[in-house]
Amino acid sequence: MRITKHKIGLVLTGMLLGATLTVYLPAIAEKQAVPDLPLDELRTFSQVFGKIKTDYVEPVSDKKLIDDAINGMLSGLDPHSQYLDPDDFKDLQDGTQGEFGGLGIEVGMEDGFVKVISPIEDTPAQKAGIQPGDLIIKIDDTPVKGMTINDAVKRMRGDPNTPVTLTIVRKGQNKPLSIKLVRAIIKVKSVKSAMIEPGYGYVRITQFQEHTGENLMDAITALVAKNKAPLKGLVLDLRNDPGGLLTSAVGVASTFLPDNSLVVYTDGRTEDSKMHLTATPDNYLHPGEKNYLRNEPAWLKSIPMVVLINGGSASASEIVSGALQDHKRALIIGTQSFGKGSVQTILPLTNGAGIKLTTARYFTPSGRSIQNKGITPDIVVEEGKVINSDGRNPLEIHEVDLENHLSNPNGTDKHTDKQPPKIVGPAHKAEKTAEPAVDTGEAVLSKDDFQLNQAVNLLKGVNILARANSGAASTGTGATTH
């Protein structure tokens, strides 16, 4: 099913400081029949509205009351539905090109506070040491308790080069931390790449933007040119990638899957929310866009691959890793992903505002719902941090931890039913200094990145086994594979 410009834009990430990190696909609001209204409930609403107007201690404008009512109506549904006033709606559209103002944090709400899902790479938040799971309790001198997510985000936004102080509560710390940040115009580069060593390439996707699929192919082409030969193996790093545009997720998966392979399907109440998206140009190209996979080399469909994920890998990242895992196209290693398996639709309103409404759940090709569960790695490789008895990092936050989260339609909200093999990294102190890094000019690779090192070792092992099997087959001594 082709996703065209007249179709509703599908958004796959949470709330982000500065703007939502997803690409809004322009949509034409269609006229719909107004459903029968519940008169008794509306009468109660009218009574409350009137009492506030006449008896509240201070005058309140009609606009504020109605806006707050709409905010409450949407935010009470789930953590991802929200009202976008005209300014928020414009910010969303401005942020689709990978540039926006703010701090660079993906956040949700928990118990009335703002909770960090993931800091975005190369942003003020990430550089200041904000961590997944941090609970923001105060913005400058204003307590967060009682604010809506929109109010909190607006307070954290501001002109570039202006300061803001966040007071946070962090697990493992016996008192709140005060962190001063400087707002910035955030230019997020979607794709970064580097040669790990001869023959082995590394590509990191920080978020799924409008041109991520095209940028991915450019990065791989550059790696091949630097290697002066096709690659022997590729690491695709989706750690702390909060997601993004659905079409870009389909494009990235299509880069490595056979043509026409099912990448993801969605299911909701309306016909527009029921889609089967396959690895075909109609499902990942925008109108008028040239097919960036038209000259893709055949070896890229079979190159040994490892995909890195963690608790900050959400939404579009989970679509890609889930599709590659279901098709047995790549080995998924790292830790359990975030577990956001719902689809948000951006609906424009006549007043220049819009709403982001959860309209469907998405499923991997084999029919797995990721909602509240996430992608379970084929091999769990920890980052060397403290792990709870349930196998989870206490500093990570997952969809199942968010207030009002949607249930998993497969009947379980558990992160995994069967424990995969686990490789435990070296122990680290709770507060560690910055790791030494190698700056390749394209991406910064940490020398102490245990997960990345294990990914490379696994790729080398796959190549050794492939050569061994090839040699056994040529001599007729190979065993039959079932």
C-alpha positions as CSV (number, residue, x, y, z in Angstrom):
1,M,0.0,0.0,0.0
2,R,1.6,3.3,-1.1
3,I,1.9,6.0,1.5
4,T,1.1,9.2,-0.5
5,K,1.0,12.8,0.5
6,H,-2.8,12.8,0.8
7,K,-2.5,10.0,3.4
8,I,-2.2,10.7,7.0
9,G,1.3,11.1,8.4
10,L,2.4,8.3,10.7
11,V,4.6,9.3,13.6
12,L,6.5,6.8,15.6
13,T,8.3,8.5,18.5
14,G,7.5,10.1,21.8
15,M,7.6,13.7,22.9
16,L,10.9,15.5,22.2
17,L,12.3,18.7,23.4
18,G,12.6,21.2,20.6
19,A,10.3,19.3,18.3
20,T,9.1,15.9,17.6
21,L,11.9,14.0,15.8
22,T,9.6,12.5,13.2
23,V,8.8,13.8,9.8
24,Y,5.3,15.1,9.4
25,L,3.8,14.0,6.1
26,P,1.5,16.8,5.0
27,A,-2.1,15.7,5.1
28,I,-5.4,17.1,4.0
29,A,-8.0,16.9,6.7
30,E,-11.0,15.0,5.4
31,K,-14.5,15.9,6.5
32,Q,-15.9,13.3,8.8
33,A,-19.3,12.8,10.3
34,V,-19.5,14.1,13.9
35,P,-20.4,11.2,16.2
36,D,-23.4,11.4,18.5
37,L,-22.4,13.5,21.4
38,P,-22.9,12.4,25.0
39,L,-25.3,15.1,26.1
40,D,-25.2,14.3,29.9
41,E,-21.4,14.4,30.0
42,L,-21.3,17.6,27.9
43,R,-23.8,19.2,30.3
44,T,-21.5,18.4,33.2
45,F,-18.6,19.8,31.2
46,S,-20.6,23.0,30.6
47,Q,-21.4,23.3,34.3
48,V,-17.7,23.0,35.3
49,F,-16.7,25.5,32.6
50,G,-19.3,28.0,33.9
51,K,-18.3,27.6,37.5
52,I,-14.6,28.2,36.7
53,K,-15.6,31.3,34.7
54,T,-17.7,32.8,37.5
55,D,-16.1,31.5,40.7
56,Y,-12.4,30.8,40.1
57,V,-10.1,33.1,42.2
58,E,-8.7,34.7,39.0
59,P,-10.2,35.3,35.6
60,V,-9.4,32.6,33.1
61,S,-9.8,33.0,29.3
62,D,-12.1,30.7,27.3
63,K,-9.1,29.7,25.1
64,K,-7.0,28.5,28.0
65,L,-9.9,26.4,29.5
66,I,-10.7,24.8,26.1
67,D,-7.0,24.2,25.3
68,D,-6.4,22.6,28.7
69,A,-9.5,20.5,28.3
70,I,-8.3,19.2,24.9
71,N,-4.9,18.6,26.4
72,G,-6.3,16.5,29.2
73,M,-8.6,14.6,26.9
74,L,-5.6,13.5,24.7
75,S,-3.0,13.0,27.4
76,G,-5.3,10.8,29.4
77,L,-5.4,8.3,26.5
78,D,-1.8,7.1,26.5
79,P,1.7,8.6,26.8
80,H,2.0,9.6,23.1
81,S,-1.3,11.2,22.1
82,Q,-1.2,15.0,22.5
83,Y,-2.6,18.3,21.4
84,L,-0.3,20.5,19.3
85,D,-1.2,24.2,19.4
86,P,-0.3,26.2,16.3
87,D,3.2,26.9,17.6
88,D,3.8,23.3,18.5
89,F,2.4,22.2,15.2
90,K,4.9,24.5,13.4
91,D,7.7,23.3,15.5
92,L,6.9,19.7,14.5
93,Q,7.0,20.6,10.8
94,D,10.2,22.6,11.2
95,G,11.8,19.7,13.1
96,T,11.3,17.2,10.3
97,Q,14.3,18.3,8.4
98,G,16.6,17.3,11.2
99,E,17.1,20.8,12.7
100,F,15.3,22.3,15.7
101,G,15.7,24.3,18.8
102,G,15.9,22.9,22.3
103,L,17.9,20.6,24.5
104,G,17.7,17.3,22.7
105,I,15.8,14.9,25.0
106,E,13.0,12.4,24.3
107,V,10.7,12.5,27.3
108,G,7.5,11.1,28.7
109,M,5.4,11.6,31.8
110,E,5.4,9.5,34.9
111,D,3.6,10.3,38.1
112,G,3.3,13.9,37.1
113,F,7.0,14.3,36.4
114,V,9.0,14.4,33.1
115,K,11.0,11.3,32.6
116,V,13.9,11.0,30.2
117,I,13.5,8.2,27.7
118,S,16.7,9.0,25.8
119,P,19.1,12.0,25.3
120,I,19.8,12.6,21.6
121,E,23.4,12.3,20.4
122,D,25.5,15.4,20.0
123,T,22.9,17.7,21.8
124,P,23.2,19.8,24.9
125,A,21.4,17.1,27.0
126,Q,23.7,14.3,26.0
127,K,26.8,16.5,26.5
128,A,25.6,17.6,29.9
129,G,25.2,13.9,31.1
130,I,21.5,13.6,31.1
131,Q,20.7,9.8,31.2
132,P,17.7,7.6,30.3
133,G,15.5,7.2,33.3
134,D,16.3,10.6,34.8
135,L,13.2,12.2,36.4
136,I,13.0,15.9,35.9
137,I,11.4,17.5,39.0
138,K,12.1,21.1,38.5
139,I,12.8,23.4,35.5
140,D,14.8,26.4,36.7
141,D,12.9,27.4,39.9
142,T,9.5,25.9,38.8
143,P,8.4,22.5,40.0
144,V,7.3,20.2,37.3
145,K,4.6,18.4,39.3
146,G,1.2,19.3,38.0
147,M,2.4,20.5,34.6
148,T,1.3,18.9,31.3
149,I,4.0,17.5,29.1
150,N,3.4,20.4,26.7
151,D,3.9,23.0,29.5
152,A,7.1,21.3,30.6
153,V,8.5,21.1,27.1
154,K,7.7,24.8,26.4
155,R,9.6,25.8,29.6
156,M,12.6,23.8,28.4
157,R,12.5,25.4,25.0
158,G,13.9,28.8,24.4
159,D,16.2,31.0,22.3
160,P,19.6,29.5,21.4
161,N,22.5,30.2,23.8
162,T,20.1,30.8,26.8
163,P,20.6,28.7,29.9
164,V,18.2,26.4,31.7
165,T,18.7,24.4,34.9
166,L,17.1,21.0,35.3
167,T,16.8,19.4,38.7
168,I,16.6,15.7,38.3
169,V,16.3,12.6,40.5
170,R,18.5,9.7,39.3
171,K,18.4,6.1,40.6
172,G,21.5,5.4,42.6
173,Q,21.9,9.0,43.8
174,N,20.8,9.9,47.3
175,K,19.9,13.5,46.5
176,P,18.6,15.5,43.4
177,L,21.1,16.7,40.8
178,S,21.2,20.2,39.4
179,I,22.3,20.3,35.8
180,K,22.8,23.5,33.9
181,L,22.3,23.3,30.1
182,V,22.5,25.9,27.3
183,R,19.8,25.7,24.7
184,A,20.9,25.3,21.1
185,I,19.7,25.0,17.5
186,I,20.1,21.3,17.2
187,K,21.3,19.9,13.9
188,V,21.0,16.2,14.1
189,K,22.9,14.2,11.5
190,S,20.8,11.1,10.9
191,V,23.5,8.8,9.6
192,K,27.1,8.4,10.8
193,S,29.6,5.9,9.5
194,A,33.2,4.7,10.0
195,M,35.5,1.8,9.1
196,I,36.0,-0.3,12.2
197,E,38.9,-2.1,10.5
198,P,39.6,-3.3,7.0
199,G,36.5,-5.0,5.6
200,Y,34.2,-4.2,8.5
201,G,32.0,-1.1,8.3
202,Y,30.0,0.7,11.0
203,V,26.8,2.7,10.4
204,R,24.9,4.5,13.2
205,I,21.4,5.9,12.7
206,T,20.7,8.5,15.3
207,Q,17.0,9.0,14.2
208,F,14.9,8.2,11.2
209,Q,14.5,11.4,9.2
210,E,13.1,12.2,5.8
211,H,16.4,11.3,3.9
212,T,17.8,8.6,6.2
213,G,17.4,5.8,3.7
214,E,19.3,7.9,1.0
215,N,21.9,8.9,3.5
216,L,22.4,5.3,4.6
217,M,23.2,4.3,1.0
218,D,25.6,7.2,0.6
219,A,27.4,6.2,3.8
220,I,27.7,2.5,2.7
221,T,29.0,3.7,-0.8
222,A,31.6,5.8,1.0
223,L,32.7,2.9,3.2
224,V,33.1,0.6,0.1
225,A,35.2,3.3,-1.6
226,K,37.4,3.6,1.5
227,N,37.7,-0.1,1.8
228,K,38.4,-0.4,-2.0
229,A,36.3,-3.6,-2.0
230,P,32.8,-4.9,-0.9
231,L,32.5,-5.1,2.9
232,K,32.9,-8.4,4.7
233,G,30.5,-7.4,7.5
234,L,28.4,-4.4,8.7
235,V,27.4,-3.2,12.2
236,L,24.1,-1.2,12.2
237,D,24.0,0.7,15.4
238,L,20.4,1.7,16.5
239,R,21.2,2.2,20.2
240,N,19.4,5.2,21.7
241,D,17.7,5.9,18.4
242,P,14.2,7.1,19.5
243,G,12.6,6.4,16.1
244,G,11.2,8.7,13.4
245,L,9.4,8.4,10.1
246,L,7.8,5.1,9.2
247,T,8.7,5.4,5.5
248,S,12.4,5.8,6.4
249,A,12.2,2.7,8.6
250,V,10.8,0.8,5.7
251,G,13.6,2.2,3.4
252,V,16.4,1.2,5.8
253,A,15.0,-2.3,6.2
254,S,14.5,-2.6,2.4
255,T,18.2,-1.9,1.9
256,F,19.0,-5.2,3.4
257,L,16.0,-7.4,2.7
258,P,14.9,-9.1,-0.5
259,D,12.5,-7.1,-2.7
260,N,8.9,-7.3,-1.7
261,S,9.7,-8.7,1.8
262,L,7.2,-7.7,4.5
263,V,8.8,-5.1,6.8
264,V,5.9,-4.2,9.1
265,Y,2.1,-4.1,9.3
266,T,-0.2,-2.0,11.3
267,D,-3.7,-2.6,12.6
268,G,-6.2,-0.1,13.9
269,R,-9.9,0.7,13.7
270,T,-9.9,2.7,10.5
271,E,-9.0,1.5,7.0
272,D,-6.1,4.0,6.8
273,S,-4.5,2.4,9.9
274,K,-4.4,-1.1,8.3
275,M,-1.3,-1.3,6.2
276,H,1.1,-4.0,5.0
277,L,4.4,-2.3,4.1
278,T,6.8,-4.2,2.0
279,A,10.3,-3.6,0.7
280,T,9.1,-1.9,-2.4
281,P,9.7,1.7,-3.6
282,D,6.1,2.7,-3.2
283,N,6.4,2.2,0.5
284,Y,9.6,4.1,1.2
285,L,9.9,6.8,-1.4
286,H,8.2,10.2,-1.2
287,P,6.4,11.5,-4.3
288,G,9.0,12.6,-6.9
289,E,11.9,11.1,-5.1
290,K,14.4,9.0,-7.0
291,N,14.8,5.5,-5.9
292,Y,18.1,5.5,-3.9
293,L,18.2,1.7,-4.0
294,R,18.0,1.5,-7.8
295,N,21.8,0.8,-8.1
296,E,22.2,-1.1,-4.9
297,P,24.9,-3.8,-5.2
298,A,23.5,-7.4,-4.8
299,W,26.0,-8.3,-2.1
300,L,24.4,-5.8,0.3
301,K,21.3,-8.1,0.5
302,S,23.5,-10.9,2.0
303,I,26.4,-9.2,3.8
304,P,26.8,-10.5,7.4
305,M,25.2,-8.0,9.7
306,V,24.9,-7.3,13.4
307,V,22.3,-4.8,14.7
308,L,23.0,-3.1,18.1
309,I,20.0,-2.1,20.2
310,N,19.3,-1.1,23.8
311,G,16.6,0.4,26.0
312,G,16.8,3.7,24.1
313,S,16.0,2.0,20.7
314,A,12.3,2.8,20.1
315,S,9.7,2.7,17.5
316,A,11.2,2.9,14.0
317,S,14.4,1.3,15.4
318,E,12.3,-1.6,16.6
319,I,10.6,-1.9,13.2
320,V,13.9,-2.3,11.5
321,S,15.5,-4.6,14.0
322,G,12.3,-6.7,14.3
323,A,12.1,-7.1,10.5
324,L,15.7,-8.1,10.1
325,Q,15.4,-10.5,13.0
326,D,12.2,-12.1,11.7
327,H,13.7,-12.6,8.2
328,K,16.9,-14.0,9.9
329,R,18.8,-11.3,8.0
330,A,20.8,-10.0,10.9
331,L,21.9,-11.0,14.4
332,I,20.4,-8.6,17.0
333,I,22.6,-8.0,20.0
334,G,22.6,-5.6,22.9
335,T,19.7,-5.2,25.5
336,Q,16.0,-5.2,25.3
337,S,14.6,-2.3,23.2
338,F,12.1,0.3,24.5
339,G,8.8,-1.4,23.4
340,K,6.9,1.3,21.6
341,G,4.6,-0.5,19.3
342,S,2.0,2.1,18.6
343,V,1.4,4.4,15.7
344,Q,0.6,8.1,16.1
345,T,-1.2,10.0,13.3
346,I,-0.7,13.8,12.9
347,L,-4.1,15.3,12.2
348,P,-4.2,19.0,11.2
349,L,-7.0,21.2,12.6
350,T,-8.7,24.1,11.1
351,N,-7.2,26.6,13.6
352,G,-3.7,25.9,12.5
353,A,-3.2,23.5,15.4
354,G,-3.1,19.7,15.2
355,I,-3.4,16.5,17.3
356,K,-1.1,13.6,17.5
357,L,-3.4,10.6,18.0
358,T,-2.6,6.9,18.6
359,T,-4.4,5.2,15.8
360,A,-2.9,1.7,15.4
361,R,-0.4,-0.8,16.7
362,Y,2.4,-2.1,14.6
363,F,3.6,-5.7,14.2
364,T,6.8,-7.4,12.9
365,P,6.5,-9.6,9.9
366,S,5.9,-12.7,12.0
367,G,3.0,-11.1,13.9
368,R,4.8,-10.0,17.0
369,S,3.5,-6.9,18.8
370,I,6.4,-4.9,20.3
371,Q,4.1,-2.8,22.5
372,N,5.4,-2.9,26.1
373,K,7.7,-5.8,25.2
374,G,10.3,-4.5,22.8
375,I,12.7,-6.5,20.6
376,T,14.5,-9.3,22.5
377,P,18.1,-9.5,21.2
378,D,19.3,-12.8,19.8
379,I,22.3,-12.4,22.2
380,V,22.1,-10.1,25.2
381,V,25.3,-8.1,25.5
382,E,25.3,-5.8,28.5
383,E,27.0,-2.5,28.8
384,G,28.7,-3.4,32.0
385,K,26.2,-1.5,34.2
386,V,24.2,-2.6,37.2
387,I,21.4,-4.9,36.3
388,N,18.2,-5.6,38.3
389,S,17.1,-9.2,39.1
390,D,14.7,-9.1,36.2
391,G,17.7,-8.5,33.8
392,R,16.9,-4.9,33.2
393,N,19.1,-1.9,33.6
394,P,17.6,0.3,36.3
395,L,18.7,3.4,34.5
396,E,16.7,2.5,31.4
397,I,13.0,3.4,30.9
398,H,10.7,1.3,28.7
399,E,7.3,1.8,27.3
400,V,5.8,-0.5,29.9
401,D,7.1,2.0,32.6
402,L,5.1,4.9,31.2
403,E,1.8,5.9,32.7
404,N,-1.4,4.9,30.7
405,H,0.6,2.8,28.3
406,L,-1.3,0.7,25.8
407,S,-1.5,-3.1,26.4
408,N,0.2,-5.7,24.3
409,P,-2.5,-7.3,22.1
410,N,-0.5,-10.6,22.2
411,G,-1.5,-10.9,25.8
412,T,1.8,-10.1,27.5
413,D,3.6,-7.0,28.7
414,K,6.7,-9.0,29.6
415,H,9.9,-8.0,28.0
416,T,10.8,-11.5,27.0
417,D,9.3,-15.0,27.4
418,K,12.5,-16.9,26.7
419,Q,15.9,-15.7,27.9
420,P,18.4,-15.4,25.0
421,P,22.1,-16.1,25.5
422,K,23.9,-13.4,27.5
423,I,27.3,-11.9,27.3
424,V,28.0,-9.8,30.3
425,G,30.4,-6.8,29.9
426,P,33.1,-5.8,32.3
427,A,32.0,-4.2,35.6
428,H,32.1,-0.4,35.8
429,K,31.8,2.0,38.7
430,A,28.5,3.9,39.0
431,E,30.2,7.1,38.0
432,K,32.7,6.6,35.2
433,T,34.8,9.1,33.4
434,A,34.5,9.7,29.7
435,E,35.8,6.8,27.7
436,P,38.7,7.2,25.3
437,A,37.5,7.4,21.7
438,V,38.7,7.1,18.2
439,D,37.6,9.9,15.9
440,T,37.5,8.6,12.4
441,G,36.3,11.9,10.9
442,E,32.8,10.4,10.4
443,A,31.9,8.8,13.6
444,V,33.4,8.6,17.1
445,L,33.9,4.9,18.1
446,S,34.8,4.3,21.7
447,K,37.7,1.9,22.3
448,D,35.8,0.6,25.4
449,D,32.5,0.0,23.6
450,F,32.0,-3.6,24.8
451,Q,28.9,-4.1,22.7
452,L,30.5,-2.9,19.5
453,N,33.5,-5.0,20.1
454,Q,31.3,-8.1,20.6
455,A,29.5,-7.2,17.4
456,V,32.7,-7.2,15.4
457,N,33.8,-10.5,17.0
458,L,30.5,-12.1,16.0
459,L,30.8,-10.8,12.4
460,K,34.3,-12.3,12.1
461,G,33.0,-15.6,13.5
462,V,30.2,-15.6,10.9
463,N,32.8,-15.1,8.1
464,I,35.0,-17.8,9.5
465,L,32.1,-20.3,9.6
466,A,31.0,-19.2,6.1
467,R,34.5,-19.9,4.7
468,A,34.7,-23.2,6.5
469,N,31.2,-24.3,5.3
470,S,32.2,-23.2,1.7
471,G,35.3,-25.3,1.9
472,A,33.5,-28.3,3.2
473,A,30.9,-28.1,0.5
474,S,33.5,-27.9,-2.2
475,T,35.1,-31.1,-1.0
476,G,31.8,-32.9,-0.4
477,T,32.4,-33.4,3.3
478,G,30.0,-30.8,4.6
479,A,27.1,-31.9,6.8
480,T,23.5,-31.4,5.7
481,T,21.9,-28.4,7.3
482,H,18.3,-28.7,8.5
